[in-house]
Amino acid sequence: MNLNDVRLFIRVIEHNSFTAAADKLGIQKSTISRRIAQLEDELGVRLLQRTTRKLSLTSEGQDLFQRCQPLFDELDSVENYVVSRQEEPKGRLRITMAPEMGIFIMNDVVASFMEKYPLIQVDIELSPRLVDLVEEGIDLALRVGDLSDSSLIGRKIADANVRLYASKGYLDKYGKPSTPDDLSNHQCIGAALTAQSWAFENWNEGKPIHVNFRVRANNMSFCREMLRKNLGIARMPKPFCLEDIEAGNIEEVLAEYHVPTVGIHALYPSRRHLNPKVRLFIDHMIESLDEHPWLN
């Protein structure tokens, strides 16, 4: 059994496509198809059922994949580790993250990382959209809040502290809430298009409570502008509102009720053959964010 052909078979299944695997590996699609056909002939079994729309594994193919994938992943991990120890890291690293994270948190991290590793180039997409890492060739995604994509590996790198704030103009008009339950009678601003509720660690046993979101947006800078325009109560990191707080235009509300921290996660397709540049960036990021004001 040709182990290189087995490796190609595994990569096709991981990408669920001959075309995607060929693009990732930099070889012709016809070459992969021919070599997997040779592997099937050598083993005397059908491994894949091919249609114009999708691939499906036979029982023999499923067994081969489950048995061999961990072995090749471990081999890739060892190879990446040895190479990273012997050579100065180089190449291009592709990262996606939300705009505010890039501008207010990760700017210094990226700059110091590139200074530390001068042969690495970095492409960064600042966007709130959920990028398909495998399909778009992205090495790493940084996301804030709950994770919904179970196909990716997630590692928490930090927790962001957030509090509730309102403008003086809003509070003069509507008054201050006394408890989290009062939020149902207030107008609120949600920093996510799907926001339905907020939770407090020391209220309602930590369970989420319904909140009346008058405005929801997937951009925190826009939410801050709505906060400044007296449109409601918003949940924000304190440093993001510090200038307005010091000027007396914005103040904290419900300060005695503890808002849970918001997790910041690094996401990548597989931990078992992790790109060495991704590993280096994650380690550097964790070290650099230890004292960041947004996270303390």
DOZAVEX-363051 format. One record per atom (N, C-alpha, C): x, y, z; residue in one letter; atom name. Coordinates in steps of 0.2 Angstrom, whole numbers, m for minus. Example, Ala and Ser with C-alpha at 12.3 -4.5 7.8 and 13.67 -1.06 7.14 Angstrom:
66 m28 39 A N
62 m22 39 A CA
66 m16 39 A C
64 m11 35 S N
68 m5 36 S CA
64 0 39 S C
//
This chain:
4 m6 0 M N
0 0 0 M CA
4 6 0 M C
3 11 m5 N N
7 17 m6 N CA
5 22 0 N C
9 24 4 L N
7 28 10 L CA
6 35 7 L C
9 37 2 N N
8 44 m1 N CA
1 44 m4 N C
m1 39 m7 D N
m8 39 m10 D CA
m13 39 m4 D C
m12 35 2 V N
m16 35 7 V CA
m17 43 10 V C
m11 46 10 R N
m11 53 12 R CA
m16 57 8 R C
m15 56 1 L N
m20 60 m3 L CA
m27 59 m2 L C
m28 52 m1 F N
m35 50 1 F CA
m38 54 7 F C
m34 54 12 I N
m36 57 18 I CA
m37 65 17 I C
m33 68 13 R N
m34 75 12 R CA
m40 77 8 R C
m42 72 3 V N
m48 73 m1 V CA
m54 73 4 V C
m54 68 9 I N
m60 67 13 I CA
m60 73 18 I C
m54 76 20 E N
m54 81 25 E CA
m57 88 22 E C
m56 89 15 H N
m58 94 11 H CA
m65 93 8 H C
m67 87 8 N N
m73 85 5 N CA
m74 87 m2 N C
m68 86 m5 S N
m68 89 m12 S CA
m61 87 m16 S C
m61 84 m22 F N
m55 83 m25 F CA
m52 90 m27 F C
m56 94 m29 T N
m54 101 m31 T CA
m50 105 m26 T C
m54 105 m20 A N
m51 109 m14 A CA
m44 106 m12 A C
m44 99 m12 A N
m38 96 m10 A CA
m32 97 m15 A C
m34 97 m21 A N
m29 99 m26 A CA
m26 106 m26 A C
m31 110 m24 D N
m28 117 m23 D CA
m24 118 m17 D C
m26 115 m12 K N
m22 116 m6 K CA
m15 112 m6 K C
m15 107 m10 L N
m9 103 m11 L CA
m4 105 m16 L C
m7 109 m21 G N
m4 112 m27 G CA
m2 107 m32 G C
m7 102 m33 I N
m6 97 m38 I CA
m12 96 m42 I C
m12 93 m48 Q N
m18 92 m52 Q CA
m23 88 m49 Q C
m29 90 m50 K N
m35 86 m48 K CA
m35 79 m51 K C
m33 79 m58 S N
m33 72 m61 S CA
m28 68 m58 S C
m22 71 m56 T N
m17 67 m52 T CA
m20 63 m46 T C
m23 67 m42 I N
m26 64 m36 I CA
m31 59 m37 I C
m35 60 m42 S N
m40 55 m44 S CA
m37 49 m47 S C
m32 49 m51 R N
m28 43 m53 R CA
m25 39 m48 R C
m22 43 m43 R N
m18 39 m38 R CA
m23 36 m33 R C
m29 39 m31 I N
m33 36 m27 I CA
m36 30 m30 I C
m38 30 m37 A N
m40 24 m41 A CA
m35 19 m40 A C
m28 21 m41 Q N
m23 16 m40 Q CA
m23 12 m33 Q C
m24 17 m28 L N
m25 14 m21 L CA
m30 9 m20 L C
m36 11 m23 E N
m42 6 m23 E CA
m40 0 m27 E C
m37 0 m32 D N
m35 m6 m36 D CA
m30 m10 m32 D C
m26 m7 m28 E N
m21 m10 m24 E CA
m24 m14 m19 E C
m29 m11 m15 L N
m32 m14 m10 L CA
m38 m18 m12 L C
m40 m18 m18 G N
m45 m22 m20 G CA
m52 m20 m18 G C
m53 m14 m16 V N
m60 m12 m13 V CA
m61 m5 m16 V C
m68 m3 m16 R N
m70 4 m17 R CA
m69 8 m11 R C
m66 14 m11 L N
m65 18 m5 L CA
m70 24 m5 L C
m72 26 m11 L N
m76 32 m12 L CA
m82 31 m17 L C
m87 34 m16 Q N
m93 34 m21 Q CA
m93 41 m23 Q C
m92 42 m30 R N
m91 49 m33 R CA
m98 50 m37 R C
m100 56 m35 T N
m106 59 m39 T CA
m104 66 m42 T C
m108 69 m46 T N
m106 76 m48 T CA
m106 81 m42 T C
m110 79 m37 R N
m111 84 m32 R CA
m107 83 m25 R C
m106 77 m24 K N
m103 76 m17 K CA
m99 69 m17 K C
m95 68 m12 L N
m91 62 m11 L CA
m94 59 m5 L C
m94 52 m5 S N
m97 48 1 S CA
m92 42 1 S C
m90 41 8 L N
m86 35 9 L CA
m90 28 9 L C
m86 23 7 T N
m89 17 8 T CA
m87 15 15 T C
m90 9 17 S N
m88 7 24 S CA
m80 5 24 S C
m77 3 19 E N
m70 1 19 E CA
m66 8 19 E C
m69 13 15 G N
m66 20 15 G CA
m66 23 22 G C
m72 22 25 Q N
m73 25 32 Q CA
m68 22 37 Q C
m67 15 36 D N
m62 12 41 D CA
m55 14 40 D C
m53 15 33 L N
m46 17 32 L CA
m45 24 34 L C
m50 28 33 F N
m49 35 35 F CA
m49 36 43 F C
m53 32 46 Q N
m53 33 54 Q CA
m46 30 57 Q C
m44 25 54 R N
m38 22 56 R CA
m31 26 54 R C
m31 29 48 C N
m25 32 46 C CA
m24 39 47 C C
m30 43 48 Q N
m30 50 49 Q CA
m26 52 55 Q C
m27 49 61 P N
m23 51 67 P CA
m15 50 66 P C
m14 44 62 L N
m7 43 61 L CA
m3 48 57 L C
m6 50 51 F N
m4 55 47 F CA
m4 62 50 F C
m9 64 54 D N
m9 70 58 D CA
m3 71 63 D C
m2 65 66 E N
3 65 71 E CA
10 66 67 E C
11 63 62 L N
17 63 58 L CA
18 70 55 L C
12 74 53 D N
13 81 51 D CA
15 85 57 D C
12 84 62 S N
14 88 68 S CA
21 87 70 S C
24 81 70 V N
31 81 71 V CA
35 84 66 V C
33 83 60 E N
37 87 54 E CA
37 94 55 E C
31 97 57 N N
30 104 57 N CA
35 107 63 N C
35 103 69 Y N
39 105 75 Y CA
46 105 73 Y C
48 99 70 V N
55 99 68 V CA
58 105 63 V C
53 106 58 V N
55 111 54 V CA
55 118 57 V C
50 119 62 S N
50 126 65 S CA
56 127 70 S C
59 121 72 R N
65 122 77 R CA
71 123 73 R C
71 121 66 Q N
77 121 62 Q CA
78 127 58 Q C
72 130 56 E N
72 136 51 E CA
69 142 55 E C
71 148 52 E N
68 154 54 E CA
61 154 51 E C
56 155 55 P N
49 155 52 P CA
48 160 46 P C
45 158 41 K N
44 162 35 K CA
38 160 32 K C
35 164 27 G N
29 163 23 G CA
24 167 25 G C
18 166 23 R N
12 170 23 R CA
7 167 28 R C
5 172 33 L N
0 170 38 L CA
m7 174 37 L C
m12 170 36 R N
m19 173 34 R CA
m23 173 40 R C
m26 179 42 I N
m30 179 49 I CA
m36 183 47 I C
m41 181 50 T N
m48 185 50 T CA
m50 187 57 T C
m53 193 58 M N
m55 195 64 M CA
m60 201 63 M C
m64 202 69 A N
m68 208 69 A CA
m64 215 68 A C
m67 220 65 P N
m63 226 64 P CA
m61 229 71 P C
m65 229 76 E N
m63 232 83 E CA
m58 228 86 E C
m58 222 85 M N
m53 218 88 M CA
m46 219 85 M C
m46 220 78 G N
m40 222 75 G CA
m37 228 77 G C
m42 233 77 I N
m39 240 78 I CA
m38 242 85 I C
m41 239 90 F N
m41 241 97 F CA
m37 236 101 F C
m36 230 99 I N
m33 224 103 I CA
m27 221 99 I C
m28 220 93 M N
m23 216 90 M CA
m18 220 86 M C
m18 226 85 N N
m14 230 82 N CA
m7 229 84 N C
m6 230 91 D N
1 230 94 D CA
3 223 93 D C
m1 218 94 V N
1 211 94 V CA
4 209 87 V C
0 211 82 V N
3 209 75 V CA
9 213 74 V C
10 219 76 A N
16 223 74 A CA
22 220 78 A C
21 218 84 S N
27 215 88 S CA
28 208 85 S C
23 204 83 F N
24 198 80 F CA
29 198 74 F C
27 203 70 M N
31 204 63 M CA
38 206 65 M C
39 210 70 E N
45 212 72 E CA
49 206 74 E C
46 202 78 K N
50 196 80 K CA
51 191 75 K C
47 190 70 Y N
48 186 65 Y CA
48 189 58 Y C
53 192 56 P N
53 197 50 P CA
52 194 43 P C
53 187 43 L N
52 184 37 L CA
44 181 36 L C
40 183 41 I N
33 181 40 I CA
29 187 37 I C
25 186 32 Q N
20 191 30 Q CA
13 189 33 Q C
10 194 34 V N
3 193 37 V CA
m2 197 33 V C
m8 193 31 D N
m14 196 28 D CA
m19 195 33 D C
m22 201 34 I N
m28 201 39 I CA
m34 204 36 I C
m40 200 37 E N
m46 203 35 E CA
m50 205 41 E C
m52 211 41 L N
m56 214 46 L CA
m63 214 44 L C
m67 209 47 S N
m73 208 45 S CA
m77 204 50 S C
m84 206 51 P N
m87 202 56 P CA
m90 195 54 P C
m89 194 47 R N
m92 188 44 R CA
m89 182 46 R C
m93 176 46 L N
m90 170 48 L CA
m87 167 42 L C
m80 167 42 V N
m76 165 36 V CA
m76 157 36 V C
m76 154 30 D N
m75 147 30 D CA
m67 146 29 D C
m64 144 34 L N
m57 144 34 L CA
m54 139 29 L C
m57 133 28 V N
m54 129 23 V CA
m55 131 16 V C
m61 133 15 E N
m63 135 8 E CA
m60 141 6 E C
m58 146 10 E N
m55 152 8 E CA
m48 153 10 E C
m45 147 12 G N
m38 147 13 G CA
m35 151 19 G C
m39 152 24 I N
m38 156 30 I CA
m34 152 35 I C
m29 154 38 D N
m25 150 43 D CA
m28 150 50 D C
m31 156 52 L N
m33 157 59 L CA
m39 163 59 L C
m44 161 63 A N
m49 166 64 A CA
m49 168 72 A C
m50 174 73 L N
m51 176 80 L CA
m58 179 81 L C
m62 176 85 R N
m69 177 86 R CA
m70 179 94 R C
m75 183 95 V N
m78 185 101 V CA
m84 182 103 V C
m85 179 109 G N
m92 177 111 G CA
m92 169 110 G C
m98 167 110 D N
m100 160 109 D CA
m98 157 103 D C
m96 151 102 L N
m94 148 96 L CA
m99 143 94 L C
m100 144 87 S N
m106 140 84 S CA
m103 135 79 S C
m97 135 77 D N
m95 131 72 D CA
m91 125 75 D C
m94 119 75 S N
m91 114 79 S CA
m85 110 74 S C
m85 112 68 S N
m80 109 64 S CA
m73 112 65 S C
m72 117 68 L N
m66 120 69 L CA
m64 119 76 L C
m57 119 77 I N
m54 119 84 I CA
m54 126 87 I C
m56 126 93 G N
m56 133 97 G CA
m52 133 103 G C
m48 138 104 R N
m44 139 110 R CA
m45 146 112 R C
m47 146 119 K N
m48 153 122 K CA
m41 156 123 K C
m41 162 121 I N
m34 166 122 I CA
m35 171 127 I C
m41 173 129 A N
m42 179 133 A CA
m50 180 135 A C
m51 183 140 D N
m58 185 142 D CA
m58 193 142 D C
m63 196 138 A N
m64 203 138 A CA
m69 205 144 A C
m68 210 148 N N
m73 212 153 N CA
m77 217 150 N C
m84 217 151 V N
m88 222 148 V CA
m93 224 154 V C
m96 230 153 R N
m100 233 158 R CA
m106 236 154 R C
m111 238 157 L N
m117 242 154 L CA
m116 249 155 L C
m117 253 149 Y N
m116 260 149 Y CA
m122 263 146 Y C
m123 270 148 A N
m129 274 145 A CA
m126 281 145 A C
m129 285 140 S N
m127 292 139 S CA
m131 296 145 S C
m128 301 146 K N
m132 306 151 K CA
m138 308 148 K C
m139 309 142 G N
m145 312 139 G CA
m150 306 139 G C
m148 300 138 Y N
m153 294 139 Y CA
m156 294 146 Y C
m151 294 151 L N
m153 293 158 L CA
m157 299 161 L C
m156 305 158 D N
m160 311 160 D CA
m167 310 158 D C
m168 306 152 K N
m175 306 149 K CA
m178 300 152 K C
m175 294 153 Y N
m178 288 155 Y CA
m176 285 162 Y C
m171 288 165 G N
m169 286 172 G CA
m165 280 172 G C
m162 278 177 K N
m158 272 178 K CA
m161 266 180 K C
m160 260 177 P N
m163 254 179 P CA
m160 252 186 P C
m164 250 191 S N
m161 248 197 S CA
m159 241 198 S C
m162 236 194 T N
m160 229 193 T CA
m160 227 186 T C
m157 221 185 P N
m157 219 178 P CA
m164 218 175 P C
m169 216 179 D N
m176 215 177 D CA
m179 222 174 D C
m176 227 176 D N
m179 234 174 D CA
m177 235 166 D C
m172 231 164 L N
m170 232 157 L CA
m176 231 152 L C
m180 227 154 S N
m186 226 149 S CA
m190 232 148 S C
m189 237 152 N N
m193 243 151 N CA
m188 249 148 N C
m182 247 147 H N
m178 251 144 H CA
m176 250 136 H C
m173 254 133 Q N
m171 253 126 Q CA
m163 251 127 Q C
m162 246 123 C N
m155 243 123 C CA
m152 243 116 C C
m145 242 116 I N
m141 242 110 I CA
m137 235 110 I C
m139 231 105 G N
m135 225 105 G CA
m130 225 100 G C
m124 222 102 A N
m118 222 98 A CA
m118 215 94 A C
m124 213 92 A N
m124 207 88 A CA
m131 207 85 A C
m132 205 79 L N
m138 205 75 L CA
m143 200 78 L C
m140 195 82 T N
m145 189 84 T CA
m146 190 92 T C
m143 196 95 A N
m144 197 102 A CA
m151 197 104 A C
m153 193 109 Q N
m160 192 112 Q CA
m160 194 120 Q C
m154 193 123 S N
m154 193 130 S CA
m147 195 133 S C
m147 197 139 W N
m141 198 143 W CA
m141 193 149 W C
m135 192 152 A N
m135 188 158 A CA
m131 192 163 A C
m132 190 170 F N
m128 193 175 F CA
m126 187 180 F C
m120 187 182 E N
m118 182 186 E CA
m122 182 193 E C
m123 187 196 N N
m127 188 202 N CA
m134 190 202 N C
m137 188 196 W N
m145 189 196 W CA
m148 183 192 W C
m154 181 194 N N
m157 176 191 N CA
m153 169 190 N C
m149 168 195 E N
m145 162 195 E CA
m140 162 189 E C
m139 168 186 G N
m134 168 180 G CA
m138 167 173 G C
m144 165 174 K N
m148 164 167 K CA
m149 170 164 K C
m149 170 157 P N
m151 176 153 P CA
m158 179 154 P C
m158 185 154 I N
m165 188 154 I CA
m166 192 148 I C
m173 192 146 H N
m175 196 140 H CA
m173 203 140 H C
m171 206 135 V N
m169 213 134 V CA
m172 216 128 V C
m175 222 129 N N
m178 225 123 N CA
m173 229 119 N C
m170 226 114 F N
m165 229 109 F CA
m169 233 104 F C
m168 240 105 R N
m170 244 100 R CA
m166 244 94 R C
m159 244 95 V N
m154 243 89 V CA
m150 237 90 V C
m149 234 85 R N
m144 229 85 R CA
m139 229 79 R C
m133 228 80 A N
m128 229 74 A CA
m122 224 75 A C
m119 223 70 N N
m113 218 71 N CA
m106 222 71 N C
m107 228 73 N N
m101 233 73 N CA
m101 237 79 N C
m96 236 84 M N
m96 239 90 M CA
m95 247 90 M C
m92 249 85 S N
m91 256 84 S CA
m97 259 82 S C
m101 256 78 F N
m108 259 77 F CA
m112 259 83 F C
m112 253 87 C N
m116 253 93 C CA
m114 259 98 C C
m107 260 98 R N
m105 266 102 R CA
m108 273 100 R C
m109 273 93 E N
m112 280 91 E CA
m119 280 93 E C
m123 274 92 M N
m130 274 95 M CA
m130 276 102 M C
m125 273 106 L N
m125 275 113 L CA
m124 282 114 L C
m120 285 110 R N
m118 293 111 R CA
m124 297 109 R C
m129 294 104 K N
m134 298 102 K CA
m141 296 106 K C
m140 294 112 N N
m145 293 117 N CA
m150 288 115 N C
m148 283 112 L N
m153 278 109 L CA
m154 272 114 L C
m150 271 119 G N
m151 266 124 G CA
m145 264 128 G C
m146 258 131 I N
m140 256 136 I CA
m136 250 132 I C
m130 251 132 A N
m126 246 128 A CA
m121 242 133 A C
m119 237 130 R N
m114 233 134 R CA
m107 233 130 R C
m102 236 134 M N
m96 238 130 M CA
m90 237 135 M C
m84 236 132 P N
m78 236 136 P CA
m77 243 139 P C
m75 244 145 K N
m74 251 147 K CA
m69 255 143 K C
m63 253 141 P N
m58 257 137 P CA
m61 260 131 P C
m66 256 128 F N
m70 258 122 F CA
m74 265 123 F C
m76 266 129 C N
m80 272 131 C CA
m76 276 136 C C
m70 275 137 L N
m66 279 142 L CA
m67 287 141 L C
m65 289 135 E N
m65 296 133 E CA
m72 299 135 E C
m78 296 133 D N
m84 299 135 D CA
m86 298 142 D C
m83 293 146 I N
m84 292 153 I CA
m81 298 156 I C
m74 299 154 E N
m71 305 158 E CA
m73 312 156 E C
m77 312 151 A N
m80 319 149 A CA
m87 320 152 A C
m89 314 155 G N
m96 315 159 G CA
m102 314 154 G C
m100 311 148 N N
m106 310 143 N CA
m109 304 144 N C
m105 299 146 I N
m108 292 147 I CA
m106 289 154 I C
m110 285 157 E N
m109 283 164 E CA
m111 275 164 E C
m108 272 169 E N
m110 265 170 E CA
m117 264 173 E C
m120 259 171 V N
m127 257 175 V CA
m126 250 177 V C
m130 249 182 L N
m131 242 185 L CA
m124 240 187 L C
m120 244 190 A N
m113 242 191 A CA
m112 237 196 A C
m117 236 201 E N
m116 230 206 E CA
m118 224 203 E C
m120 223 197 Y N
m122 217 194 Y CA
m117 215 189 Y C
m114 209 190 H N
m108 207 186 H CA
m110 204 179 H C
m108 207 174 V N
m109 204 167 V CA
m103 199 166 V C
m105 193 164 P N
m100 188 162 P CA
m95 191 157 P C
m88 189 158 T N
m83 190 153 T CA
m85 187 146 T C
m83 190 141 V N
m84 188 134 V CA
m77 184 132 V C
m78 178 130 G N
m72 175 128 G CA
m69 177 121 G C
m63 177 120 I N
m60 178 114 I CA
m56 172 112 I C
m58 169 106 H N
m55 162 104 H CA
m51 163 97 H C
m46 158 97 A N
m43 157 91 A CA
m45 151 88 A C
m47 151 82 L N
m50 145 78 L CA
m46 143 72 L C
m45 137 71 Y N
m41 134 66 Y CA
m44 127 64 Y C
m43 125 58 P N
m46 119 56 P CA
m44 113 59 P C
m38 112 61 S N
m36 105 65 S CA
m30 106 69 S C
m30 104 75 R N
m25 104 80 R CA
m19 99 78 R C
m21 94 74 R N
m16 89 73 R CA
m11 90 68 R C
m12 95 63 H N
m7 97 58 H CA
m8 104 58 H C
m7 108 64 L N
m7 115 64 L CA
m1 118 61 L C
m3 123 57 N N
3 127 53 N CA
7 130 59 N C
14 129 58 P N
19 131 63 P CA
18 139 64 P C
16 143 59 K N
16 150 60 K CA
10 152 64 K C
4 148 63 V N
m2 149 68 V CA
0 147 75 V C
4 142 76 R N
6 140 83 R CA
10 146 86 R C
15 149 82 L N
19 154 84 L CA
15 160 86 L C
10 162 81 F N
6 168 82 F CA
1 167 89 F C
m1 161 90 I N
m6 160 96 I CA
m2 161 102 I C
4 158 102 D N
8 159 108 D CA
10 166 109 D C
12 170 104 H N
14 177 105 H CA
8 181 107 H C
2 179 104 M N
m4 183 106 M CA
m6 182 113 M C
m5 176 116 I N
m7 175 123 I CA
m2 179 127 I C
4 178 126 E N
9 182 130 E CA
8 190 130 E C
6 192 124 S N
6 199 123 S CA
0 202 126 S C
m6 198 126 L N
m12 201 129 L CA
m13 200 136 L C
m8 198 139 D N
m8 197 147 D CA
m10 203 151 D C
m8 209 149 E N
m9 215 152 E CA
m13 220 148 E C
m16 218 143 H N
m20 222 139 H CA
m26 226 143 H C
m27 232 142 P N
m32 236 146 P CA
m39 233 144 P C
m41 231 138 W N
m47 229 137 W CA
m49 222 140 W C
m44 218 142 L N
m45 212 145 L CA
m44 211 153 L C
m43 217 156 N N
m42 217 163 N CA
m47 222 167 N C
//
